[in-house]
Amino acid sequence: MKKNLPIGIFDSGIGGLTVYKVLKETFPYEKFIYLGDTARVPYGIKSHETIIQYSVQNGNFLLKKGVKMLVVACNTSSAHAISHLADEFPVPVIGVIKSGVKMACKITKNKRIGVIGTPSTIDSKAYQRGIKEILPDANVFSKACPLFVPLVEEGWIHHKITREVAEIYLSDLKKKNIDTLILGCTHYPLLKDVIGEIMGNDVKLVSSGESIREDLINLMELLDLKSEDKEIKEDLFYVTDSVDRFKSVGEIFLNGKIKNIYHIDLKVTFEFKEE
Ligand code: DGL
């Protein structure tokens, strides 16, 4: 039965596990197949064309595994490739940008919203456009924070260097009187404490996992895609680079053990066509 098929979820690497974690807690009876393109991470400094190409390859791999829907956990892929994937793929495709936008627009009172993300996500202006569609008079302030990804991957979550870097990145945003800050990157929820301390209690943080959770609940309901199985499934994890590194860093992300990690090679060719 279609509703008992797995849910495919991909990210440029390990960070998408922050999204997976929230979704697994929300849907314990769903089976997830996670793909982390760890050999080609980071996507956040790559071009629009390359990000689309990689995202399509990731999606194709998961489709071949027979998934019933595709969750794009990566903000950078969602910013650049979501409409492409939604048009091309025969299953529902859901990304993190739209959900983050919706949640931020719901939370903000003063309509002053900050967005932090990778350079490619910020350059795409996808969050900005989405917010303006819902709240045309909102003020959106964006900042690329490229060093956050390697700092998190290094496990330097509470390191003083990370705090210093965060203070530098966030100093302009702090002056903008924002009341909501979108953590527009899979890795940033791990820095929630430090970002929250710097921005202060009056600024609400929106992370991808929590925002997409709402949308996925609604989408599964609407399309009648919720699995009827009532036993907790073991999920599968595929990576394009080292299994060992995914396991060791991934277990920090999940704060728990990861089983069933397999290495794969994504040799699907794809030609980018200009629209
Ligand atoms: N997963 C990416 C994102 O959410 C961060 C890492 C990268 O640059 O690939 O934007």
Residues whose N, C-alpha, C, O or C-beta is under 5 A from the ligand:
A	BS01	DGL	D11 S12 G15 V41 P42 Y43 G44 I45 A73 C74 N75 T76 T118 V149 G184 C185 T186
